[in-house]
């Protein structure tokens, strides 16, 4: 007998709050990527923010690296393979060695 996962029933107000929260998270992640792209934010600062902010900690590493200056999707993918980081890994899921390797790469 298979079990199905159903979403909890939400009121219209709860749904609106969830949508607003998700939108704010997307905006925060997009702003962070723009700041990385322009050089206004470093990867070390992102890691420091991730220790305190769940939204930053939940950001996937691949789009973060792809938004670094002079680092596109191809170079980001190669770097992640070289450092043995899964493409689906989030910042909070990085090990100590993986963080250190990324910091060394962008320092």
Residue frames as a rotation matrix with the C-alpha (Angstrom) as fourth column:
UNK 1
0.583 0.813 0.000 0.00
0.813 -0.583 0.000 0.00
0.000 0.000 -1.000 0.00
UNK 2
-0.410 -0.745 0.526 1.55
0.755 -0.601 -0.263 3.27
0.512 0.289 0.809 -1.13
UNK 3
0.173 0.409 -0.896 1.30
0.798 -0.591 -0.115 6.37
-0.577 -0.695 -0.428 0.96
UNK 4
0.161 -0.068 0.985 0.84
0.765 -0.622 -0.168 9.73
0.624 0.780 -0.048 -0.64
UNK 5
-0.600 -0.386 -0.701 2.20
0.724 -0.634 -0.271 12.95
-0.339 -0.670 0.660 0.66
UNK 6
0.289 0.741 0.607 -0.44
0.837 -0.503 0.216 15.62
0.465 0.445 -0.765 0.62
UNK 7
-0.684 -0.479 0.549 0.13
0.236 -0.858 -0.456 19.26
0.690 -0.182 0.700 1.24
UNK 8
-0.619 0.483 -0.619 -1.46
0.690 -0.042 -0.723 20.68
-0.375 -0.875 -0.307 4.34
UNK 9
0.234 0.785 0.573 -4.61
0.882 -0.420 0.215 22.69
0.410 0.455 -0.791 3.80
UNK 10
-0.757 -0.525 -0.389 -3.88
0.627 -0.751 -0.206 26.39
-0.184 -0.400 0.898 4.05
UNK 11
0.379 0.836 -0.397 -6.15
0.631 -0.547 -0.550 29.33
-0.677 -0.042 -0.735 4.42
UNK 12
0.685 -0.089 0.723 -5.94
0.602 -0.489 -0.631 32.11
0.410 0.868 -0.282 1.85
UNK 13
0.881 -0.361 0.306 -4.14
-0.459 -0.811 0.362 34.25
0.118 -0.459 -0.880 4.43
UNK 14
0.479 -0.723 0.497 -1.57
-0.097 0.519 0.849 31.53
-0.872 -0.455 0.179 5.15
UNK 15
0.427 -0.265 0.864 -1.02
0.860 0.413 -0.299 31.00
-0.278 0.871 0.405 1.43
UNK 16
0.838 -0.083 0.539 -0.48
0.183 -0.889 -0.421 34.74
0.514 0.451 -0.730 0.90
UNK 17
0.755 -0.590 0.287 2.02
-0.562 -0.354 0.748 34.84
-0.339 -0.726 -0.599 3.78
UNK 18
0.369 -0.614 0.697 3.91
0.342 0.787 0.513 31.84
-0.864 0.049 0.501 2.37
UNK 19
0.574 -0.107 0.812 4.05
0.806 -0.102 -0.583 33.44
0.145 0.989 0.028 -1.08
UNK 20
0.899 -0.235 0.371 5.33
-0.249 -0.969 -0.011 36.71
0.362 -0.082 -0.929 0.39
UNK 21
0.596 -0.696 0.401 7.99
-0.381 0.194 0.904 34.87
-0.707 -0.691 -0.150 2.40
UNK 22
0.343 -0.439 0.830 9.12
0.707 0.703 0.079 32.88
-0.618 0.560 0.552 -0.66
UNK 23
0.750 -0.015 0.661 9.25
0.520 -0.606 -0.603 36.06
0.409 0.796 -0.447 -2.76
UNK 24
0.851 -0.459 0.254 11.37
-0.524 -0.722 0.451 37.81
-0.024 -0.518 -0.855 -0.14
UNK 25
0.417 -0.711 0.566 13.76
0.029 0.632 0.774 34.85
-0.908 -0.306 0.284 -0.07
UNK 26
0.442 -0.214 0.871 14.11
0.880 0.293 -0.374 34.89
-0.175 0.932 0.317 -3.86
UNK 27
0.876 -0.098 0.473 14.77
0.072 -0.942 -0.329 38.64
0.478 0.322 -0.818 -3.84
UNK 28
0.727 -0.631 0.270 17.41
-0.512 -0.237 0.825 38.26
-0.457 -0.738 -0.496 -1.12
UNK 29
0.297 -0.616 0.729 19.19
0.457 0.763 0.458 35.49
-0.839 0.197 0.508 -3.04
UNK 30
0.593 -0.028 0.804 19.05
0.781 -0.222 -0.584 37.49
0.195 0.975 -0.110 -6.29
UNK 31
0.921 -0.257 0.292 20.47
-0.299 -0.948 0.108 40.57
0.249 -0.187 -0.950 -4.56
UNK 32
0.543 -0.748 0.382 23.27
-0.240 0.298 0.924 38.48
-0.805 -0.593 -0.018 -3.06
UNK 33
0.308 -0.411 0.858 24.18
0.802 0.598 -0.001 37.12
-0.512 0.689 0.513 -6.50
UNK 34
0.784 -0.009 0.621 24.25
0.407 -0.748 -0.524 40.63
0.469 0.664 -0.582 -7.98
UNK 35
0.836 -0.491 0.243 26.53
-0.530 -0.612 0.587 41.81
-0.140 -0.620 -0.772 -5.17
UNK 36
0.358 -0.715 0.601 28.84
0.212 0.689 0.694 38.85
-0.910 -0.121 0.398 -5.80
UNK 37
0.500 -0.089 0.861 28.89
0.862 0.142 -0.486 39.57
-0.079 0.986 0.148 -9.53
UNK 38
0.813 -0.136 0.566 29.85
0.064 -0.945 -0.320 43.21
0.578 0.296 -0.760 -8.97
UNK 39
-0.164 -0.939 -0.301 32.49
0.484 0.190 -0.854 42.33
0.860 -0.286 0.424 -6.37
UNK 40
-0.062 0.220 0.974 30.68
-0.622 -0.772 0.135 44.18
0.781 -0.597 0.184 -3.57
UNK 41
0.636 0.300 0.711 30.37
-0.739 0.504 0.448 40.91
-0.224 -0.810 0.542 -1.64
UNK 42
-0.411 -0.831 -0.375 32.93
-0.865 0.485 -0.126 38.14
0.287 0.272 -0.918 -1.19
UNK 43
0.118 0.409 -0.905 32.40
-0.144 0.908 0.392 34.43
0.982 0.084 0.166 -0.81
UNK 44
-0.741 -0.428 -0.517 33.83
0.453 0.250 -0.856 34.67
0.495 -0.869 0.009 2.71
UNK 45
-0.856 0.480 0.190 31.16
-0.509 -0.720 -0.472 37.22
-0.090 -0.501 0.861 3.60
UNK 46
-0.005 0.868 -0.497 28.48
-0.753 0.324 0.573 34.95
0.658 0.377 0.652 2.14
UNK 47
-0.182 -0.123 -0.976 29.70
0.331 0.927 -0.179 32.05
0.926 -0.355 -0.128 4.29
UNK 48
-0.976 -0.176 -0.128 29.66
0.184 -0.351 -0.918 34.31
0.116 -0.920 0.375 7.37
UNK 49
-0.517 0.854 0.057 26.08
-0.852 -0.520 0.067 35.38
0.087 -0.014 0.996 6.56
UNK 50
-0.032 0.505 -0.863 25.06
-0.394 0.787 0.475 31.74
0.919 0.355 0.174 6.03
UNK 51
-0.732 -0.298 -0.612 26.01
0.400 0.539 -0.741 30.95
0.551 -0.788 -0.275 9.63
UNK 52
-0.885 0.375 -0.278 23.34
0.061 -0.496 -0.866 33.40
-0.462 -0.783 0.416 10.82
UNK 53
-0.257 0.790 -0.556 20.75
-0.837 -0.470 -0.281 33.54
-0.483 0.394 0.782 8.01
UNK 54
-0.144 0.281 0.949 18.72
0.088 0.959 -0.271 30.48
-0.986 0.045 -0.163 6.96
UNK 55
0.864 0.484 -0.138 17.87
-0.067 -0.161 -0.985 31.98
-0.499 0.860 -0.106 3.58
UNK 56
0.350 -0.830 -0.434 21.54
-0.934 -0.277 -0.225 32.45
0.067 0.484 -0.873 2.69
UNK 57
-0.453 -0.534 0.714 22.40
-0.643 0.751 0.153 29.02
-0.618 -0.389 -0.683 4.15
UNK 58
0.158 0.639 0.753 19.72
0.165 0.734 -0.658 27.45
-0.974 0.228 0.011 1.94
UNK 59
0.580 -0.027 -0.814 21.19
-0.724 -0.477 -0.499 28.91
-0.375 0.879 -0.296 -1.24
UNK 60
0.880 -0.283 0.381 22.60
0.393 0.884 -0.252 26.35
-0.265 0.371 0.890 -3.66
UNK 61
0.141 -0.947 -0.289 26.34
0.185 -0.262 0.947 26.59
-0.973 -0.187 0.138 -4.23
UNK 62
-0.259 -0.290 0.921 26.24
0.904 0.263 0.337 26.20
-0.340 0.920 0.194 -8.03
UNK 63
0.542 0.466 0.699 24.26
0.715 -0.692 -0.094 29.40
0.440 0.551 -0.709 -8.82
UNK 64
0.880 -0.295 -0.373 26.34
0.092 -0.664 0.742 31.20
-0.466 -0.687 -0.558 -6.20
UNK 65
-0.093 -0.982 0.165 29.60
0.364 0.121 0.923 30.23
-0.927 0.146 0.346 -7.93
UNK 66
-0.097 0.118 0.988 28.17
0.995 0.047 0.092 30.90
-0.036 0.992 -0.122 -11.39
UNK 67
0.830 0.471 0.300 27.47
0.482 -0.875 0.041 34.49
0.282 0.111 -0.953 -10.33
UNK 68
0.395 -0.777 -0.489 31.07
0.418 -0.322 0.850 35.14
-0.818 -0.540 0.197 -9.26
UNK 69
0.597 -0.247 -0.763 33.10
-0.650 -0.706 -0.281 37.50
-0.470 0.664 -0.582 -11.49
UNK 70
-0.167 -0.676 -0.718 34.82
-0.973 0.230 0.010 35.69
0.158 0.701 -0.696 -14.40
UNK 71
-0.927 -0.054 0.371 33.03
-0.160 0.952 -0.261 32.46
-0.339 -0.301 -0.891 -13.43
UNK 72
-0.294 0.848 -0.441 30.21
-0.912 -0.110 0.396 31.23
0.287 0.518 0.805 -15.61
UNK 73
0.653 0.671 0.352 28.18
-0.740 0.664 0.107 28.04
-0.161 -0.330 0.930 -15.48
UNK 74
0.754 -0.401 -0.520 30.84
-0.028 0.771 -0.636 25.90
0.656 0.494 0.570 -17.16
UNK 75
-0.314 -0.928 0.202 33.71
-0.253 -0.123 -0.960 27.04
0.915 -0.352 -0.196 -14.93
UNK 76
-0.128 0.346 0.929 31.48
-0.989 -0.115 -0.093 26.73
0.075 -0.931 0.357 -11.85
UNK 77
0.873 0.483 -0.068 30.56
-0.483 0.876 0.020 23.17
0.069 0.016 0.997 -12.79
UNK 78
0.399 -0.813 -0.425 34.21
0.085 0.494 -0.865 22.24
0.913 0.309 0.266 -13.38
UNK 79
-0.446 -0.571 0.689 35.24
-0.592 -0.389 -0.706 23.78
0.671 -0.723 -0.164 -10.06
UNK 80
0.262 0.630 0.731 32.53
-0.959 0.253 0.126 21.92
-0.106 -0.734 0.671 -8.18
UNK 81
0.919 0.013 -0.394 33.58
-0.131 0.953 -0.274 18.63
0.372 0.303 0.877 -9.79
UNK 82
0.026 -0.999 -0.030 37.23
-0.045 0.029 -0.999 19.36
0.999 0.027 -0.044 -8.97
UNK 83
-0.610 -0.231 0.758 36.36
-0.688 -0.320 -0.651 20.10
0.393 -0.919 0.036 -5.32
UNK 84
-0.787 0.341 -0.515 33.97
0.346 0.934 0.089 17.12
0.511 -0.108 -0.853 -5.16
UNK 85
-0.764 0.627 -0.150 30.92
-0.237 -0.490 -0.839 19.25
-0.599 -0.606 0.523 -4.37
UNK 86
-0.433 0.707 0.559 27.54
0.817 0.569 -0.087 17.93
-0.380 0.420 -0.824 -5.48
UNK 87
-0.805 0.146 0.574 25.70
0.320 -0.709 0.629 20.17
0.499 0.690 0.524 -7.94
UNK 88
0.205 0.975 0.092 22.66
0.305 -0.153 0.940 20.18
0.930 -0.164 -0.329 -5.63
UNK 89
-0.243 -0.385 -0.890 24.63
0.946 0.110 -0.305 21.09
0.216 -0.916 0.338 -2.48
UNK 90
0.751 0.466 0.468 23.47
0.293 -0.870 0.396 24.07
0.592 -0.160 -0.790 -0.44
UNK 91
0.037 -0.788 0.614 25.79
-0.448 -0.563 -0.695 26.34
0.893 -0.249 -0.374 1.52
UNK 92
0.339 0.142 0.930 24.68
-0.941 0.073 0.332 24.83
-0.021 -0.987 0.158 4.85
UNK 93
0.966 0.114 0.233 25.61
-0.114 0.993 -0.014 21.38
-0.233 -0.013 0.972 3.53
UNK 94
0.518 -0.846 -0.124 29.22
-0.293 -0.039 -0.955 22.23
0.804 0.531 -0.268 2.69
UNK 95
0.708 -0.388 -0.590 31.86
0.690 0.559 0.461 20.49
0.151 -0.733 0.663 4.76
UNK 96
0.683 -0.518 -0.516 34.71
0.051 -0.670 0.741 22.32
-0.729 -0.532 -0.431 6.44
UNK 97
-0.335 -0.873 0.354 37.20
0.436 0.190 0.880 21.20
-0.835 0.449 0.317 3.76
UNK 98
-0.035 0.401 0.915 34.86
0.996 -0.057 0.063 22.24
0.077 0.914 -0.398 0.94
UNK 99
0.924 0.353 -0.148 34.41
0.373 -0.917 0.141 25.71
-0.085 -0.186 -0.979 2.44
UNK 100
0.342 -0.881 -0.327 38.15
0.004 -0.346 0.938 26.08
-0.940 -0.322 -0.115 2.90
UNK 101
-0.398 -0.486 0.778 38.80
0.738 0.333 0.586 24.98
-0.544 0.808 0.226 -0.70
UNK 102
0.397 0.619 0.678 36.26
0.880 -0.467 -0.089 27.49
0.261 0.632 -0.730 -2.05
UNK 103
0.911 -0.105 -0.398 37.73
0.111 -0.868 0.484 30.28
-0.397 -0.485 -0.779 0.11
UNK 104
-0.034 -0.999 0.039 41.23
0.207 0.031 0.978 29.44
-0.978 0.042 0.206 -1.13
UNK 105
-0.191 0.031 0.981 40.03
0.961 0.209 0.181 29.45
-0.200 0.977 -0.070 -4.74
UNK 106
0.483 0.528 0.698 38.51
0.692 -0.719 0.065 32.94
0.536 0.452 -0.713 -4.49
UNK 107
0.754 -0.275 -0.597 41.09
0.374 -0.568 0.733 34.58
-0.541 -0.776 -0.325 -2.23
